[in-house]
């Protein structure tokens, strides 16, 4: 996105933020639910984008971390704890489990790592389903309360949407800070050339584990918001297909691009609604659209924009060179 | 002069093949040691054993008198040992300046300060100086992948100096670099060697480059040390002529 002037970028950002605050005021209950879901899934996808897009570690377990966060929040809030207390617990829990899941990544990479994380995903699902003393098993946990934030009840859809949007804002700022810090640079080094990274003093072990843990913690945050959003959870939404959905959001939006997850989650959450008129054909159309996109641009939607801007820069640079050269010739 | 690096009887086998077969040498403070020998004689494997990329099958590596055999590459780098690779190893998507900042950032502060502190780890000035020193000024903001091969090679070498190393192991720095740029590179290496008192070990096939840059040259053949001495001595050594230089 470096091709736009800075004031233009800021103005664009402010318009989008204002739009996200003002426009939904007129939305009905269902519209607000969808939009809240977008905010929540964006947080989870941002986490995966950090692990996969920036640090280059494939994970098929992000859905399981959303589940861990959701169960932590559901169990705690139905036992009388407030959500603001449950969220840190969800973060610590998914951070810790994510850290441990990072260890296999120190030995295996790419599709082998994908299989390890896939196995973990299945394991988490079985725990959610079978440990019914804790998770309610297949009956799940119902009547999950929504929180009071600064004394304001968020039972109604609009206030809770603002809770989700506010959380997204905080998570976005945190991730933005992280990727422009030396840590973000080290993550990218890990993705592009771990051997060279090591020789420059970058502790690749520690950064790999951190990439997993932080990405997973964001999944946990998303889960802790998902539980009060739906107010009822059971194991099914956190099975492998959620992990695959999140992976698709990251890839379609553009892995390794800051705004990729926002776009990817928007497509994954909203497109089914827009394509509702096609009835039974929706999934097929969706599948074809994704295949087409990835053939055209393997780097996702933001990859297209990036290519376009890079091309424009190259043209501008060669135009400058041409001008400089002709001046040189006239001078001679 | 004291030895910065002491290598004793390093061995490395891959299956039945012994790539490095009992190599011992030391590198003195402030010198530029050349390492030459035919392809496949174990030069790069020796580098990788010294730098922790490979675990040697036997032998010992000492840095400033302390045993560092088996340390991880990142740990060795923190102790002031830096390197370049035979094949180009820059980060193509990061800009030239970002590459240099990345190369130095782990030597600044600790994990926590690198998370909450400045985005450039306070290295923009140092990186800019390095860019100026290697004459890459006009390319500072370009993605490294867009540079020419020779320019990337210069960047690669510049990256090795960002952490302020005491000892730098350069694996074929001159490979594929045109003559003008090569004399530039040589000039820069000599300047860093003198001003920063950095010690170098250089693997290189370009004889003219090695003979004019190095104070001592070590010749390897078939995993063993064949000769060690001043460039002019080594050049006249019959065994070296036989194995490597040709008649």
Interface residues (C-beta under 8 A of the other chain):
Chain A: X178 X180 X181 X182 X183 X185 X186 X188 X189 X192 X193 X195 X196 X198 X199 X200 X201 X202 X203 X204 X205 X206
Chain B: X51 X53 X72 X73 X74 X77 X78 X82 X83 X85 X89 X90 X91 X92 X93 X94 X98 X101 X102 X103 X105 X106 X107 X108 X111 X114 X115 X116 X117 X119 X121 X159 X162 X163
